[in-house]
Amino acid sequence: MATDRLSTIFAALADPTRRAILARLTTGDATVTELAEPFSISLPAVSRHLKVLEHAGLITRNRSARWRTSRLRAEALREAVAWMETYREFWDVRLDLLDDHLRRLMAAPTPEGTTT
């Protein structure tokens, strides 16, 4: 089944372990062993997570001598953020309307003649 790039990025981000791995990579490159430290999963399981992140373009993996490190690629995250930004104006307008409605409700007189 073919999926578009944005779907692949969001599918990779859907897993909390992968999000935690990305958060760790914001502090710098890391090996599989370093990335596995906070998790109670096997090194092969972490490697599978890294393959998903690499396929989504969220990380790159490099081999240096006998070490293989992973590095965050923020460009793919920018694609996801850009897609979400298209909906920011929609939600800003909706929330402003809700805010106005709540202000009117709070200012409306109660049956006893006082405002709420």
C-alpha positions as CSV (number, residue, x, y, z in Angstrom):
1,M,0.0,0.0,0.0
2,A,1.5,3.3,-1.1
3,T,1.3,6.2,1.4
4,D,2.1,9.8,1.0
5,R,5.1,11.3,2.9
6,L,3.0,13.2,5.4
7,S,1.1,10.0,6.3
8,T,4.4,8.2,6.8
9,I,5.7,11.0,9.1
10,F,2.5,11.0,11.2
11,A,2.5,7.2,11.4
12,A,6.1,7.4,12.7
13,L,5.2,10.1,15.2
14,A,2.2,8.1,16.5
15,D,4.3,5.9,18.7
16,P,5.4,7.3,22.1
17,T,8.7,5.4,22.0
18,R,9.6,6.9,18.7
19,R,8.6,10.4,19.9
20,A,10.9,9.8,23.0
21,I,13.7,8.8,20.7
22,L,13.3,12.0,18.7
23,A,13.3,14.0,21.9
24,R,16.5,12.4,22.9
25,L,18.1,13.1,19.5
26,T,17.4,16.8,20.0
27,T,20.4,16.8,22.4
28,G,22.7,15.2,19.8
29,D,23.6,12.1,17.9
30,A,23.3,8.7,19.7
31,T,23.9,5.0,19.2
32,V,21.3,2.4,19.4
33,T,22.6,1.4,22.9
34,E,22.3,5.0,24.1
35,L,18.8,5.4,22.7
36,A,17.7,2.1,24.3
37,E,18.8,3.0,27.8
38,P,15.5,4.6,29.1
39,F,13.3,1.8,27.6
40,S,12.6,-1.7,28.8
41,I,12.7,-3.1,25.2
42,S,15.4,-5.0,23.4
43,L,18.1,-3.4,21.1
44,P,16.5,-5.1,18.0
45,A,13.1,-3.4,19.0
46,V,14.9,0.0,19.2
47,S,16.5,-0.7,15.9
48,R,13.1,-1.4,14.3
49,H,11.8,2.0,15.7
50,L,14.9,3.7,14.2
51,K,14.1,2.1,10.8
52,V,10.6,3.5,10.9
53,L,11.9,7.0,11.8
54,E,14.5,6.7,9.1
55,H,11.9,5.6,6.5
56,A,9.8,8.7,7.5
57,G,12.9,10.9,7.0
58,L,12.9,12.0,10.6
59,I,16.4,10.7,11.3
60,T,19.5,9.7,9.4
61,R,21.8,6.9,10.4
62,N,25.5,7.0,9.9
63,R,28.3,4.5,10.4
64,S,31.5,5.7,11.8
65,A,34.1,3.0,12.3
66,R,32.2,0.4,14.3
67,W,29.6,2.7,15.7
68,R,26.3,3.5,14.0
69,T,24.7,6.7,15.2
70,S,21.4,8.3,14.5
71,R,20.7,12.0,14.0
72,L,17.5,14.0,14.0
73,R,16.4,15.5,10.7
74,A,14.1,18.5,11.5
75,E,13.1,19.1,7.9
76,A,10.5,16.3,8.0
77,L,9.0,17.7,11.2
78,R,8.7,21.1,9.5
79,E,6.5,19.4,6.8
80,A,4.1,18.1,9.6
81,V,4.1,21.5,11.3
82,A,3.4,23.3,8.0
83,W,0.4,21.0,7.4
84,M,-1.0,21.6,10.9
85,E,-0.5,25.4,10.5
86,T,-3.1,25.4,7.7
87,Y,-5.7,24.6,10.4
88,R,-4.4,27.2,13.0
89,E,-6.5,30.0,11.5
90,F,-9.6,27.8,11.4
91,W,-9.2,26.9,15.1
92,D,-8.3,30.5,16.1
93,V,-11.6,31.8,14.6
94,R,-13.6,29.0,16.3
95,L,-12.0,29.6,19.7
96,D,-12.5,33.4,19.4
97,L,-16.2,32.7,18.6
98,L,-16.5,30.4,21.7
99,D,-14.8,33.1,23.8
100,D,-17.3,35.7,22.7
101,H,-20.2,33.4,23.4
102,L,-18.9,32.6,26.9
103,R,-18.5,36.4,27.6
104,R,-22.1,37.0,26.6
105,L,-23.3,34.2,28.8
106,M,-21.3,35.5,31.7
107,A,-22.7,39.0,31.2
108,A,-26.3,37.9,30.8
109,P,-28.7,38.7,33.6
110,T,-30.0,35.9,35.7
111,P,-33.7,35.5,36.6
112,E,-32.9,37.3,39.9
113,G,-31.7,40.3,38.0
114,T,-28.0,39.9,38.6
115,T,-25.3,39.0,36.1
116,T,-23.4,35.7,36.3
